Amino acid sequence: MPANEIKDKLKSLIEQAASIDTHLAKKLDEINRWVKDIKPGSLTAKPLVLAFLLEVITDSTIWLIIQSLPSEAEKAAKFAQMTPNERYWYGYLFPKWINATDAKFYIWKQKLMAGEFNQEDDDIIRAIAQQIASRNGNVWQRYIADLSMATDLIVSNHQQQPLCIQITSVSEELNRQKHQAWENTLRSWEIERGLFLSYNPQNANFINQLVNITLYNSDSLAEGKYLKFS
């Protein structure tokens, strides 16, 4: 979708949300004010900003479709058509983000716009996601989950129980600080289960090990548990 169409779609969604979900309308208006003065050519030169906007448009469109359904039974039927991770996102985390004051939102909007969003683990995360999918696991990624909820991947396996995953390769000292910040973030969003995975790129088999740990804990980790593996 071209940048000018993205901006037009965003405005259209704000108008639609105003009569369905005022909290979403407010969030979308904040995003619109962030990008409205940027020329389409300049916006096109910021691929991460465009990718974020497309995600928000997609998620908001789906959310408004669900909210517009006339009965709870029809809403339940719509959720039943989704994967476990989609249900978790649209039925729990995305509505939380819509209705909450996101303390990190202002900071990471600036980083996205300035091109400072660091995706140093992106290839590793992609490789893990691909291997999980190849083993019939289910994977979900969202910028909002990554930047606001300390979640690189949402994964579910045989038990269809979504699990929030954070993946990092930082040093042991920084690891401890990041781990505590990660757990605090999950608790603040009332995310009931989480896995903090620290890897050593010198270990030739680390991706397979992380996938094994993730799939096992997706099925077995109890609610209220936040585990760290390094």
C-alpha positions, 0 to 999 in steps of 0.5 A: 500500500503506497504511503499516501493510501496508508495515511488516507486509510488511517484517517478513515479508520479514525472516523470509523472508530469514533463511533465504535471504540473511542479508545482506539480512535484516540490511539489512531489519532495519536499515530496520525498526528505523528505522521500527518505532516510527513510527505509521502516520499519521505514516509516511503523512505522509512520502511519500518514506519510503514510496516508499523502503520500497516500492522496497526491498520490491519489490527484496527480493521480486524478489531473494528469488524469484531466490535461491529458484530451485533451479538456476542455469539457472532464475536465468539464465532469470529474468534473461533476462526482464528489461530490461538495466537491471533485470538490472544492478540485480538482478544487480549493484548491488542485491546489492552494496548488500545485501552492502556496508557503505553509508557513506551509509545512516545519513546519508540515512535521517535526511534522508529521515525529516526531509524534507530530501532535496533533489529540486531537479533532479527535474523535469529528471530526469523530463523527461530520463527521459521523452525517453529512453523516447520514443526507445526508450531504457531508464531505471531509477531507484532511491533507493538508486542516487541516495542511495548510488551518486550515480546519478540514472538508469541508462540503456541504449540500442541496445547494451543496456549500462547507464550510470550518470548523475548530473545537476546544475545546481550552480555551476562551483566546486561542480561540481568538488567534486561531480564528484570525489565522484561519481567516487569514489563510483562507483569505491567501488561498482565501477561501471565506467562513468559520466556526470556531466552539468551543465546550464545551465537558461538553455539552451532546448535543454539537455534534448535535448542531455543526452539525446543525450549520454546515449544516445550514451555508453550505447552507446559509452563504454568500461569504466573511463571516467567522463566529465563534460559541462557 
